[in-house]
Amino acid sequence: MNNTYSHSLRKTKSLNGDRLFYIVSGAILTLFLLLVLYPCIFVLSSSFSSGNAVQSGKVILFPVEFNTTGYETVFQTKNIWTGFFNSLFYTFFGTLINLAVTMMAAYVLSRKDFVGRDRFMLFFTFTMFFNGGIITNYLLIVKLGLHNTRWAMLLPGAMGVYNMIIARTFIQQNIPEELLEASQMDGCSDIRYFVSVVLPLSKSVIAVLSLFYGVAHWNAYFNAMIYLNSRSLYPLTIFLKEILISGQIDPASVQDPELQEKISQIAAVIKYALIVVSMIPVLIVYPFIQKYFVKGVTIGAVKG
């Protein structure tokens, strides 16, 4: 009887402790959620508010003096459209190149019969900690004839070593070697095995890598600032940086004459509207690959 009572008491204390843990952890996570979510809400509300309301600090949570002048100005600015389409181009083709190079390298380095695999891994890992620096990279881009071309935004950094390690570990842990042996017995080549077996079974990690590389390309500005001189090649982030630094859009770049007079009054609203516009593609794509995100990261990052 006493043993049953003691066991029940311990179980009750354990349940109370678990309940307390969930309450505290839930409160902490909710606080962090609010800390992360509020800046997004503030930017969105400010983009739909009047310039006077934003400048005077009246916008706290909801739009004040609702209007869409900021978005009208953004969408009628030639540079914004140029940067937007350039960013789409760099993100789409850059991500394709990244995935192709990363998955091929990960597959080769996941093969135990690949001679010198450890040495190649050491070489790749070395580049994560040491590099030639900005000047050396710039001279290399110039010598290769990539300066002031779209290739300067696509080829440098075609493979992230960290992402390659994630993909390699995923392949090692989730694709049995028996599949390779069976395919070889059927006369399947390594390329056919990679395309027909490895890639279809690696959808989750490919989705994660697509998100990593895609967001990196969409937010990239440093390479464009160094390697590009022509404004027709600039991504959206460069124009966003110019607007955030200068505080206004060049009135001459706006097609509507009436909006030119209002630009000085709505400079802050334009900033927030442009930030929202630049976030839209990522927000649209993320829900489609979110279900693969946790699985791909956790499985691929268990072991190095």
C-alpha positions as a Markdown table, in Angstrom:
| # | Residue | x | y | z |
|---|---|---|---|---|
| 1 | Met | 0.0 | 0.0 | 0.0 |
| 2 | Asn | 2.8 | 2.4 | 0.9 |
| 3 | Asn | 4.7 | 1.5 | -2.2 |
| 4 | Thr | 1.7 | 2.2 | -4.4 |
| 5 | Tyr | 1.2 | 5.6 | -2.6 |
| 6 | Ser | 4.9 | 6.5 | -3.0 |
| 7 | His | 4.8 | 5.6 | -6.6 |
| 8 | Ser | 1.7 | 7.7 | -7.2 |
| 9 | Leu | 3.2 | 10.6 | -5.3 |
| 10 | Arg | 6.4 | 10.5 | -7.4 |
| 11 | Lys | 4.3 | 10.3 | -10.6 |
| 12 | Thr | 2.3 | 13.3 | -9.5 |
| 13 | Lys | 5.4 | 15.3 | -8.7 |
| 14 | Ser | 6.9 | 14.3 | -12.1 |
| 15 | Leu | 3.7 | 15.4 | -13.9 |
| 16 | Asn | 3.7 | 18.7 | -12.0 |
| 17 | Gly | 7.4 | 19.2 | -12.9 |
| 18 | Asp | 6.7 | 18.5 | -16.6 |
| 19 | Arg | 3.7 | 20.8 | -16.6 |
| 20 | Leu | 5.8 | 23.6 | -15.0 |
| 21 | Phe | 8.6 | 23.0 | -17.5 |
| 22 | Tyr | 6.2 | 23.3 | -20.4 |
| 23 | Ile | 4.6 | 26.4 | -19.0 |
| 24 | Val | 8.0 | 28.1 | -18.5 |
| 25 | Ser | 9.4 | 27.0 | -21.8 |
| 26 | Gly | 6.2 | 28.1 | -23.6 |
| 27 | Ala | 6.4 | 31.5 | -22.0 |
| 28 | Ile | 10.0 | 32.0 | -23.0 |
| 29 | Leu | 9.4 | 30.8 | -26.5 |
| 30 | Thr | 6.4 | 33.1 | -26.8 |
| 31 | Leu | 8.5 | 36.0 | -25.6 |
| 32 | Phe | 11.1 | 35.3 | -28.2 |
| 33 | Leu | 8.4 | 35.0 | -30.9 |
| 34 | Leu | 7.1 | 38.4 | -30.0 |
| 35 | Leu | 10.6 | 39.9 | -30.1 |
| 36 | Val | 11.1 | 38.5 | -33.6 |
| 37 | Leu | 7.6 | 39.1 | -34.8 |
| 38 | Tyr | 7.2 | 42.7 | -33.7 |
| 39 | Pro | 9.8 | 44.2 | -36.0 |
| 40 | Cys | 8.1 | 42.6 | -38.9 |
| 41 | Ile | 4.7 | 43.9 | -37.9 |
| 42 | Phe | 6.2 | 47.4 | -37.3 |
| 43 | Val | 7.7 | 47.4 | -40.8 |
| 44 | Leu | 4.5 | 46.2 | -42.4 |
| 45 | Ser | 2.4 | 48.8 | -40.5 |
| 46 | Ser | 4.8 | 51.6 | -41.3 |
| 47 | Ser | 4.7 | 50.8 | -45.0 |
| 48 | Phe | 0.9 | 51.4 | -45.0 |
| 49 | Ser | 1.1 | 54.6 | -42.9 |
| 50 | Ser | 1.6 | 58.2 | -43.8 |
| 51 | Gly | 5.0 | 59.8 | -43.9 |
| 52 | Asn | 4.1 | 62.2 | -41.1 |
| 53 | Ala | 2.9 | 59.4 | -38.8 |
| 54 | Val | 6.1 | 57.4 | -39.3 |
| 55 | Gln | 8.4 | 60.4 | -38.8 |
| 56 | Ser | 6.6 | 61.5 | -35.7 |
| 57 | Gly | 6.7 | 58.0 | -34.2 |
| 58 | Lys | 2.9 | 57.5 | -34.0 |
| 59 | Val | 3.2 | 54.0 | -35.6 |
| 60 | Ile | 3.5 | 51.4 | -32.9 |
| 61 | Leu | 1.5 | 48.3 | -33.9 |
| 62 | Phe | -1.1 | 49.2 | -36.5 |
| 63 | Pro | -1.0 | 51.5 | -39.5 |
| 64 | Val | -1.7 | 55.2 | -38.9 |
| 65 | Glu | -3.4 | 57.3 | -41.6 |
| 66 | Phe | -3.6 | 54.3 | -43.9 |
| 67 | Asn | -2.3 | 54.9 | -47.5 |
| 68 | Thr | -0.4 | 53.0 | -50.2 |
| 69 | Thr | 1.7 | 55.8 | -51.5 |
| 70 | Gly | 4.9 | 54.1 | -50.5 |
| 71 | Tyr | 4.1 | 51.0 | -52.6 |
| 72 | Glu | 3.0 | 53.2 | -55.5 |
| 73 | Thr | 6.3 | 55.0 | -55.5 |
| 74 | Val | 8.3 | 51.7 | -55.2 |
| 75 | Phe | 6.4 | 50.1 | -58.1 |
| 76 | Gln | 6.9 | 53.1 | -60.3 |
| 77 | Thr | 10.6 | 53.3 | -59.8 |
| 78 | Lys | 12.6 | 51.9 | -62.7 |
| 79 | Asn | 15.6 | 50.9 | -60.5 |
| 80 | Ile | 13.5 | 48.8 | -58.2 |
| 81 | Trp | 12.1 | 46.7 | -61.1 |
| 82 | Thr | 15.6 | 46.3 | -62.5 |
| 83 | Gly | 17.0 | 45.1 | -59.2 |
| 84 | Phe | 14.0 | 42.9 | -58.5 |
| 85 | Phe | 14.3 | 41.0 | -61.8 |
| 86 | Asn | 18.1 | 40.8 | -61.4 |
| 87 | Ser | 17.7 | 39.3 | -57.9 |
| 88 | Leu | 15.2 | 36.8 | -59.2 |
| 89 | Phe | 17.7 | 35.8 | -61.9 |
| 90 | Tyr | 20.7 | 35.5 | -59.5 |
| 91 | Thr | 18.6 | 33.5 | -57.0 |
| 92 | Phe | 17.1 | 31.1 | -59.5 |
| 93 | Phe | 20.2 | 30.2 | -61.5 |
| 94 | Gly | 22.6 | 30.7 | -58.6 |
| 95 | Thr | 20.6 | 28.2 | -56.5 |
| 96 | Leu | 20.6 | 25.7 | -59.4 |
| 97 | Ile | 24.4 | 25.9 | -59.8 |
| 98 | Asn | 24.8 | 25.6 | -56.0 |
| 99 | Leu | 22.6 | 22.5 | -55.8 |
| 100 | Ala | 24.3 | 20.8 | -58.7 |
| 101 | Val | 27.8 | 21.3 | -57.4 |
| 102 | Thr | 27.0 | 20.6 | -53.8 |
| 103 | Met | 25.1 | 17.4 | -54.4 |
| 104 | Met | 27.7 | 16.0 | -56.8 |
| 105 | Ala | 30.5 | 16.8 | -54.4 |
| 106 | Ala | 28.5 | 15.3 | -51.5 |
| 107 | Tyr | 27.7 | 12.1 | -53.4 |
| 108 | Val | 31.3 | 11.6 | -54.4 |
| 109 | Leu | 32.6 | 12.2 | -50.8 |
| 110 | Ser | 30.0 | 9.9 | -49.4 |
| 111 | Arg | 31.3 | 6.9 | -51.3 |
| 112 | Lys | 33.6 | 4.8 | -49.1 |
| 113 | Asp | 35.4 | 3.4 | -52.2 |
| 114 | Phe | 36.4 | 6.9 | -53.3 |
| 115 | Val | 40.2 | 7.0 | -53.0 |
| 116 | Gly | 41.5 | 10.0 | -51.1 |
| 117 | Arg | 38.1 | 10.9 | -49.7 |
| 118 | Asp | 39.5 | 12.1 | -46.3 |
| 119 | Arg | 42.2 | 14.2 | -48.0 |
| 120 | Phe | 39.6 | 16.0 | -50.1 |
| 121 | Met | 37.4 | 16.5 | -47.0 |
| 122 | Leu | 40.4 | 18.1 | -45.2 |
| 123 | Phe | 41.0 | 20.3 | -48.2 |
| 124 | Phe | 37.4 | 21.5 | -48.3 |
| 125 | Thr | 37.3 | 22.0 | -44.5 |
| 126 | Phe | 40.4 | 24.1 | -44.7 |
| 127 | Thr | 38.7 | 26.6 | -46.9 |
| 128 | Met | 36.1 | 27.2 | -44.2 |
| 129 | Phe | 38.7 | 28.8 | -42.0 |
| 130 | Phe | 41.2 | 30.3 | -44.4 |
| 131 | Asn | 40.9 | 32.2 | -47.6 |
| 132 | Gly | 42.9 | 34.6 | -49.8 |
| 133 | Gly | 41.0 | 37.7 | -48.7 |
| 134 | Ile | 39.0 | 40.3 | -50.6 |
| 135 | Ile | 41.9 | 41.6 | -52.7 |
| 136 | Thr | 42.9 | 38.2 | -53.9 |
| 137 | Asn | 39.4 | 37.2 | -54.8 |
| 138 | Tyr | 38.8 | 40.5 | -56.7 |
| 139 | Leu | 42.0 | 40.0 | -58.7 |
| 140 | Leu | 41.0 | 36.4 | -59.5 |
| 141 | Ile | 37.5 | 37.5 | -60.7 |
| 142 | Val | 39.2 | 40.2 | -62.9 |
| 143 | Lys | 41.7 | 37.7 | -64.4 |
| 144 | Leu | 38.9 | 35.2 | -65.2 |
| 145 | Gly | 37.0 | 37.8 | -67.1 |
| 146 | Leu | 34.0 | 37.7 | -64.7 |
| 147 | His | 34.2 | 41.3 | -63.5 |
| 148 | Asn | 31.0 | 43.3 | -64.2 |
| 149 | Thr | 29.2 | 40.2 | -65.5 |
| 150 | Arg | 26.3 | 38.2 | -64.2 |
| 151 | Trp | 28.8 | 35.3 | -63.7 |
| 152 | Ala | 30.4 | 37.2 | -60.9 |
| 153 | Met | 27.2 | 36.7 | -58.9 |
| 154 | Leu | 26.8 | 33.1 | -59.8 |
| 155 | Leu | 30.2 | 31.3 | -59.8 |
| 156 | Pro | 32.0 | 32.6 | -56.7 |
| 157 | Gly | 30.9 | 30.5 | -53.8 |
| 158 | Ala | 29.2 | 28.0 | -56.1 |
| 159 | Met | 29.4 | 25.5 | -53.2 |
| 160 | Gly | 29.1 | 26.0 | -49.5 |
| 161 | Val | 31.3 | 23.5 | -47.6 |
| 162 | Tyr | 29.0 | 23.5 | -44.6 |
| 163 | Asn | 26.0 | 22.7 | -46.9 |
| 164 | Met | 28.1 | 20.0 | -48.7 |
| 165 | Ile | 28.8 | 18.3 | -45.3 |
| 166 | Ile | 25.1 | 18.3 | -44.5 |
| 167 | Ala | 24.3 | 16.7 | -47.8 |
| 168 | Arg | 27.1 | 14.2 | -47.6 |
| 169 | Thr | 26.0 | 13.1 | -44.1 |
| 170 | Phe | 22.4 | 12.8 | -45.3 |
| 171 | Ile | 23.4 | 10.5 | -48.1 |
| 172 | Gln | 25.5 | 8.4 | -45.9 |
| 173 | Gln | 22.8 | 7.9 | -43.3 |
| 174 | Asn | 19.7 | 7.6 | -45.5 |
| 175 | Ile | 20.7 | 5.8 | -48.7 |
| 176 | Pro | 21.8 | 2.2 | -48.0 |
| 177 | Glu | 25.0 | 1.0 | -49.7 |
| 178 | Glu | 22.9 | -2.1 | -50.8 |
| 179 | Leu | 21.2 | 0.1 | -53.4 |
| 180 | Leu | 24.5 | 0.9 | -55.0 |
| 181 | Glu | 25.6 | -2.7 | -55.0 |
| 182 | Ala | 22.2 | -3.7 | -56.5 |
| 183 | Ser | 22.5 | -1.0 | -59.2 |
| 184 | Gln | 26.0 | -2.0 | -60.1 |
| 185 | Met | 24.9 | -5.7 | -60.5 |
| 186 | Asp | 22.3 | -4.5 | -62.9 |
| 187 | Gly | 24.9 | -2.6 | -64.9 |
| 188 | Cys | 23.8 | 0.9 | -63.7 |
| 189 | Ser | 26.5 | 3.6 | -64.1 |
| 190 | Asp | 27.5 | 6.0 | -61.3 |
| 191 | Ile | 25.8 | 8.9 | -63.1 |
| 192 | Arg | 22.6 | 7.0 | -63.7 |
| 193 | Tyr | 22.6 | 5.9 | -60.0 |
| 194 | Phe | 23.2 | 9.5 | -58.9 |
| 195 | Val | 20.4 | 10.9 | -61.0 |
| 196 | Ser | 17.9 | 8.1 | -60.7 |
| 197 | Val | 18.4 | 6.9 | -57.1 |
| 198 | Val | 20.4 | 9.5 | -55.0 |
| 199 | Leu | 18.6 | 12.7 | -56.0 |
| 200 | Pro | 15.0 | 11.3 | -55.7 |
| 201 | Leu | 15.8 | 10.0 | -52.2 |
| 202 | Ser | 17.4 | 13.3 | -51.2 |
| 203 | Lys | 14.4 | 15.6 | -51.7 |
| 204 | Ser | 14.3 | 16.8 | -48.1 |
| 205 | Val | 17.9 | 17.8 | -47.9 |
| 206 | Ile | 17.7 | 19.4 | -51.4 |
| 207 | Ala | 14.7 | 21.5 | -50.2 |
| 208 | Val | 16.8 | 22.7 | -47.2 |
| 209 | Leu | 19.8 | 23.5 | -49.3 |
| 210 | Ser | 17.5 | 25.3 | -51.8 |
| 211 | Leu | 16.3 | 27.5 | -48.9 |
| 212 | Phe | 19.8 | 28.2 | -47.6 |
| 213 | Tyr | 21.2 | 29.1 | -51.0 |
| 214 | Gly | 18.1 | 30.9 | -52.3 |
| 215 | Val | 18.0 | 33.2 | -49.3 |
| 216 | Ala | 21.7 | 33.8 | -49.5 |
| 217 | His | 21.4 | 34.8 | -53.1 |
| 218 | Trp | 18.4 | 37.0 | -52.6 |
| 219 | Asn | 20.1 | 38.9 | -49.8 |
| 220 | Ala | 23.5 | 39.1 | -51.4 |
| 221 | Tyr | 24.9 | 42.5 | -51.9 |
| 222 | Phe | 28.6 | 42.4 | -51.0 |
| 223 | Asn | 29.7 | 40.6 | -54.2 |
| 224 | Ala | 27.6 | 42.9 | -56.3 |
| 225 | Met | 29.1 | 45.9 | -54.6 |
| 226 | Ile | 32.6 | 44.7 | -55.4 |
| 227 | Tyr | 32.3 | 43.0 | -58.7 |
| 228 | Leu | 29.6 | 45.0 | -60.5 |
| 229 | Asn | 29.9 | 48.4 | -62.0 |
| 230 | Ser | 26.8 | 48.5 | -64.3 |
| 231 | Arg | 23.6 | 49.5 | -62.5 |
| 232 | Ser | 21.7 | 47.4 | -65.0 |
| 233 | Leu | 23.2 | 44.3 | -63.3 |
| 234 | Tyr | 22.6 | 45.4 | -59.7 |
| 235 | Pro | 20.4 | 43.2 | -57.5 |
| 236 | Leu | 17.6 | 44.6 | -55.5 |
| 237 | Thr | 19.7 | 44.7 | -52.3 |
| 238 | Ile | 22.1 | 47.3 | -53.8 |
| 239 | Phe | 19.2 | 49.7 | -54.6 |
| 240 | Leu | 17.8 | 49.0 | -51.1 |
| 241 | Lys | 21.1 | 49.8 | -49.5 |
| 242 | Glu | 21.3 | 53.1 | -51.5 |
| 243 | Ile | 17.8 | 54.1 | -50.4 |
| 244 | Leu | 18.4 | 53.2 | -46.8 |
| 245 | Ile | 21.7 | 55.2 | -46.7 |
| 246 | Ser | 20.6 | 58.2 | -48.7 |
| 247 | Gly | 17.1 | 58.3 | -47.1 |
| 248 | Gln | 15.2 | 58.9 | -50.3 |
| 249 | Ile | 14.6 | 57.8 | -53.9 |
| 250 | Asp | 15.9 | 59.8 | -56.8 |
| 251 | Pro | 12.9 | 61.8 | -58.0 |
| 252 | Ala | 14.1 | 61.6 | -61.6 |
| 253 | Ser | 13.7 | 57.8 | -61.5 |
| 254 | Val | 10.0 | 58.0 | -60.7 |
| 255 | Gln | 7.7 | 58.2 | -63.8 |
| 256 | Asp | 4.7 | 59.9 | -62.1 |
| 257 | Pro | 5.3 | 63.7 | -61.8 |
| 258 | Glu | 2.8 | 64.0 | -58.9 |
| 259 | Leu | 4.7 | 61.4 | -56.9 |
| 260 | Gln | 8.0 | 63.3 | -57.4 |
| 261 | Glu | 6.8 | 66.1 | -55.2 |
| 262 | Lys | 5.8 | 63.7 | -52.4 |
| 263 | Ile | 9.0 | 61.7 | -52.2 |
| 264 | Ser | 10.8 | 64.0 | -49.7 |
| 265 | Gln | 7.7 | 63.6 | -47.4 |
| 266 | Ile | 7.4 | 59.9 | -47.6 |
| 267 | Ala | 11.1 | 58.8 | -47.6 |
| 268 | Ala | 10.6 | 56.7 | -44.4 |
| 269 | Val | 7.5 | 55.0 | -45.8 |
| 270 | Ile | 9.3 | 54.2 | -49.0 |
| 271 | Lys | 12.0 | 52.4 | -47.0 |
| 272 | Tyr | 9.6 | 50.2 | -45.2 |
| 273 | Ala | 7.5 | 49.5 | -48.4 |
| 274 | Leu | 10.7 | 48.4 | -50.2 |
| 275 | Ile | 11.7 | 46.1 | -47.3 |
| 276 | Val | 8.3 | 44.4 | -47.5 |
| 277 | Val | 8.5 | 44.0 | -51.2 |
| 278 | Ser | 12.0 | 42.5 | -50.9 |
| 279 | Met | 10.7 | 40.0 | -48.4 |
| 280 | Ile | 7.7 | 38.7 | -50.5 |
| 281 | Pro | 9.5 | 36.1 | -52.6 |
| 282 | Val | 11.1 | 34.4 | -49.6 |
| 283 | Leu | 7.7 | 34.4 | -47.7 |
| 284 | Ile | 6.0 | 32.9 | -50.7 |
| 285 | Val | 8.6 | 30.0 | -51.2 |
| 286 | Tyr | 9.1 | 29.1 | -47.6 |
| 287 | Pro | 5.7 | 27.4 | -46.8 |
| 288 | Phe | 6.3 | 25.0 | -49.7 |
| 289 | Ile | 9.6 | 23.7 | -48.3 |
| 290 | Gln | 9.0 | 24.2 | -44.6 |
| 291 | Lys | 7.9 | 20.5 | -44.1 |
| 292 | Tyr | 11.3 | 19.3 | -45.3 |
| 293 | Phe | 13.2 | 21.8 | -43.3 |
| 294 | Val | 13.4 | 20.2 | -39.9 |
| 295 | Lys | 13.9 | 16.7 | -41.3 |
| 296 | Gly | 16.7 | 17.7 | -43.7 |
| 297 | Val | 18.6 | 19.7 | -41.1 |
| 298 | Thr | 18.4 | 17.3 | -38.2 |
| 299 | Ile | 19.2 | 14.2 | -40.3 |
| 300 | Gly | 22.1 | 15.9 | -42.2 |
| 301 | Ala | 23.7 | 17.5 | -39.1 |
| 302 | Val | 23.8 | 14.5 | -36.7 |
| 303 | Lys | 27.4 | 13.6 | -37.7 |
| 304 | Gly | 30.2 | 15.4 | -39.6 |
